[in-house]
């Protein structure tokens, strides 16, 4: 709480702009010092943006003994909007900004609000506008047109009002931070790409039966001899190995415009919304990443692993299936089943990647790949033989 020895609850912290008797402490300038000796990881960060040093000093004194939920406050200072941009970039986890309007320009503070919300896309930090010249930023207009969270006249601001404003802002930031972290965690279970393809703002907007039809690339990969390998490992070691392997493949998939629709044990089903070129490039990159993975395994005295990859493209339906209490995003199409069957041909022909003539023909750069015709092959589930090709990893 504010230190009552420094300020009475109803004592004005800031005099009017014309009053030269503004009370402030005689402290040295400290633009990023903890106010209560708290460690950076356990403190709330509050950024004061004002071109008057007295405002920083008074704010520091008023909040000197501040604590919320057992965490002290760390005050950061900036004396212009331009400087504030740099401070916020260095401290993106800032919880609250106490912001003046008139600084290097008459609208510098409002320009900074635009920068925070639009350029940095930071919608978590709580912004409290504190102005001594309300004529430059009328409250009714500013609160509507700018994404700020509170508006205060400096001349009316007491220690208690500052304390109350900061507590309210921190509560709001805490709750928004939790929602944001939860949303980020949820994206690891429900791919953000799925909600985007379905035209939804977030997973909250997704409903049972939502779906979209399109032509996309499909990759199905599987570890060779995983069952035999797992028999030599403990359950814990098998789990760790599988995560080590998947950690290599996931980023490669995303780097080529795809997302992992599901894991099926040691197998991966990945979807590439932009079509076969991304899928073919990803398949090659997966195999190259496995080579890198095997080099690390060799250094650790572990045996190499191999994967087979089937690649196809075609029309599919992507959407939400299940029932009201259990939903799941999935993709349903013949091309998905065929990609799975093509992966099985990798084992039959002892090759690393198998695709179809149809997939190569529909790719924009299909002729750029080094391929070998494997033949017109019967594939389980297909009445017509498939013209299959090995894609050679260069």
Steps between C-alpha positions, in 0.01 A plus 500: 500500500614862466718622782279722717809670636563646157149595387157529653241303304324819389815706439536605137806347341530752219430870505368682196732554206559858611582416862875488556465346847452143379610264775763247396782307660862586439598168348745416226358404161442126477328396181473129574554440871285275722306716743498240775807289435291230333645273236395569141326167466276555804412868465230687314645740245351849483624746238473872572508707180520873570737781400512644853745341743284611795218275383730199503632585845157553654367179346799307632445637850125440498548136396819434695352234727251369247434127484229300325449128552838482672688655209666842516488764229791573269483850359638572154537856373487666159504875441358501149276284285798407284696383803194310625492296180850377573429424865186305413688304233755404766227419754205353303359355823427846638166484680400866532591824325439838668505726195511875450349649182699815429872426477728552198183582306149592607375153411810291575323292764209415272743412220670264743167333578456438128851356483438263791165370379545507122871466426609284794156333521532502876145482631592370845673799658259731682537866404398776743508845344609772744483850362548845644360660187164333433423755229752324274327167551131531595397201707179421310685482169816328616332220698292411192755542222806354673546162665580631847373355826470805724523878482622716786550872550830556677353785700245265657729203562559404864713221639190292569361555151833403346514190719145403402566556131815290503337217695209491254736507203713219640195282566388554143850426364527186715172364368579587139844344538340177624254496211781566253719226647206259498427587138864444406492162673176408325659570160736212564203266513281668237716641219451872446515430126184294528298783652643742245410274205150463641472879508473520880661762720589244767421152623219653708308568178536144364187286504418139428451451127710797387687391189652616175577326172818562306791351311802460725822306536524207739808341657496178698824392665582201716805370683643179361529211748371709789343196666831314501680807632248555779545140614863583586403807703316555824160672472655821632789485252256427216296804594807722512633367169168561328485858624861559394414383151174695474680811622712478186212456256244751630698818420582368152131453430414853609793650310348370177151635559348188651360397834480167678143378496567210733754261643419131462753341731828555317324606179423858396220629280574851374286729286629763258224746408691655210535173313747237382813715463516572873427135577777370272751752632407411857546128433853564372575728795370237744741241364792744515409584860496129583855483363599779740317321782693182425832682517416602856391144580826367361697734725299366794569140398139436398383325184363702208131521420323502166165636394278446200301789357196486274394817317180565309260787433136532412156612613423456868267608776657658804289571805366419845352160583381337823217587735420790728729392785794378288606676182796434276640662191568256221531457127298250299586409141614225271830683450577459871452124480713488186784692663498242778514215245784671314701513819459123524656465154818659637562181693416276204744679268755601766468869412450813710222694324221382271252720317265470203513614143186700569666687787811582293284617209298734721811652660618830354858375501437129460770465237764639736504188717727204439270201472496134401192326363410204719216370283124477486439349838192356664420685820270369768171685486544610137338318207734661246881454520695810604795629298752540780836678506791509738608855584876480544653691788794698365 
